[in-house]
Amino acid sequence: EVYPNPIRPGYTGLLTIRGLKADCVVKITDIVGNAVFESTSTGGSVQWDLRSFADKRVRSGVYLIFVTTNDGLDSAVEKVMIIN
């Protein structure tokens, strides 16, 4: 579960990805595949502050969230729309 989705203008909170197993790798890319965030879940969720590796808020657009279990046997892809 990805919340909130879509992210509307003026939103200053965190994006939360819930329902994860422990030690899942979470990667977020823009629609053309540029990575903007990566983390490993410690519990059932991961949070993202909507900032890229350059520490700037990402631009408006569709972002892909790739979740892979630590053994690589299970994966999922979700989408989130960010509107600034």
Secondary structure in CASP SS format (residue, H / E / C, confidence):
PFRMAT SS
TARGET T0000
AUTHOR 0000-0000-0000
METHOD secondary structure of the structure
MODEL  1
E C 1.00
V E 1.00
Y E 1.00
P C 1.00
N C 1.00
P C 1.00
I E 1.00
R C 1.00
P C 1.00
G C 1.00
Y C 1.00
T C 1.00
G C 1.00
L C 1.00
L E 1.00
T E 1.00
I E 1.00
R E 1.00
G C 1.00
L C 1.00
K C 1.00
A C 1.00
D C 1.00
C C 1.00
V E 1.00
V E 1.00
K E 1.00
I E 1.00
T E 1.00
D E 1.00
I C 1.00
V C 1.00
G C 1.00
N C 1.00
A E 1.00
V E 1.00
F E 1.00
E E 1.00
S E 1.00
T E 1.00
S C 1.00
T C 1.00
G C 1.00
G C 1.00
S E 1.00
V E 1.00
Q E 1.00
W E 1.00
D C 1.00
L C 1.00
R E 1.00
S C 1.00
F C 1.00
A C 1.00
D C 1.00
K C 1.00
R E 1.00
V C 1.00
R C 1.00
S C 1.00
G E 1.00
V E 1.00
Y E 1.00
L E 1.00
I E 1.00
F E 1.00
V E 1.00
T E 1.00
T C 1.00
N C 1.00
D C 1.00
G C 1.00
L C 1.00
D C 1.00
S E 1.00
A E 1.00
V E 1.00
E E 1.00
K E 1.00
V E 1.00
M E 1.00
I E 1.00
I C 1.00
N C 1.00
END
